[in-house]
Amino acid sequence: MNFPLFSILIAGCFSFGLLEKVSCQSLRIHMPVPGKSIPQVDEVVDSFMARYQVPGMSVAITRNGKLVYASGYGTADKATGEKVSPASLFRIASVSKSITATAILKLVEAKKLSLDDNVFGPGAILGTSYGTRPYSNWLKAITIRELLQHTGGGWSNNGEDPMFSNPGMTAPALIAWTLDHISLKYAPGTVYAYSNFGYCVLGRVIEKVTGLSYEQYVKSAILAPLGITTMQTGGNTMADRKKKEVKYYGQHGENPYDFDVARMDAHGGWIASATDLARFLAGVDGFPTRPDVLSKASIMAMTTPSTANPNYALGWLVNVYHNWWHSGSLPGTASEIVRAGNGFSWVLLCNTRAEEGFFNDLDGLIWKAVNDKTTRWPDVDLFQAVP
């Protein structure tokens, strides 16, 4: 697919060997005003990539509902030299949770379910379809809201995450196995314990209520109304790589192709471009600049934290400055979406991850440009030029 506004800026990287360590003047495909860039963004991204040996990154920034910047940096595929563009697809890992939360709130608006509906047990949404053992009172007490808040009572990522066990099991089979073998540790609603598994269950809730696959419902109810056409759930192996999808590169011996991404659909399975996610952010940001896919009341509910964790709401991290965000991390993958209270939003996607400060630096990356009074943001809306 051609992007007439893209200008390829090749700055000093004439050898693929140089790309192995990512030059600070990395290959870029820009989509700001044709032929121009925003140095305050490029400089911090180039520096970050060089420091952490990131092969490729994609960045999209909106301001007051307008896409003012979209740029690919570095390589999507080291072997071929294919460059990252704003249309490149990346695994987004746990950023998927914000999408799932939005889908659940859409079902609440349609009166298909309530946030306080129970999930398991007689009369609950999923009934007694999963597992063979009698359900505990704690299990029967779990609500949709608690799964969204990570206060379901267990199945945390701290050493007992079921989502990375039992390869070969389908999501329904894994849920059944988990209910039979891993008991809850806390009364639901009382303790925050980040849980991929809880969001896997939410994916099955969506399927039960709608009669559609999780992916089909999200595409039809959330993505299509926002004009997002290329997002999809990803595959597991190199052979499953989708059209326009980057390759992933593990560090410290990590294998990016050694786990079941497809089974992670509702908690970590989506692939997207930076501009896809910029559209998503613009559709849930609560600002009056573009129509939102949710009502004001739903957005308020989605961004209201629990008493167990004042910094986590329903699928979003939040703070008192009216910033909402979520990050994602897998071997070979790092991602972050940010909705800032000052009218900016941005997306950062990487085809590797590192340690020792990587995510702290990623989190602060675009804030530097946003807070720099010398940054000149173009008065354009590139959403019109993005597929």
Secondary structure, DSSP 8 states (H G I E B T S, - for coil): ---TT-EEE--S--SHHHHTT--SS--EEE-SSTT---HHHHHHHHHHHHHHT-SEEEEEEEETTEEEEEEEEEEEETTTTEE--TT-BEE-GGGHHHHHHHHHHHHHHTTS--TT-B-SSTTSSSTT-S-SS---HHHHH-BHHHHHHT-SS---TTT--GGGSSTT--HHHHHHHHHHH----S-TTS-----HHHHHHHHHHHHHHHSS-HHHHHIIIIIGGGT--S-EE--SSGGG--TTB-----STT--TTSS-TGGGHHHH-EEE-HHHHHHHHHTTS--TTS--SS-HHHHHHHT---SS-TTB-SSSEE-TTS-EEEEEEETTEEEEEEE-TTSEEEEEEES---SSSHHHHHHHHHHHHHH-TT----S--GGGG--
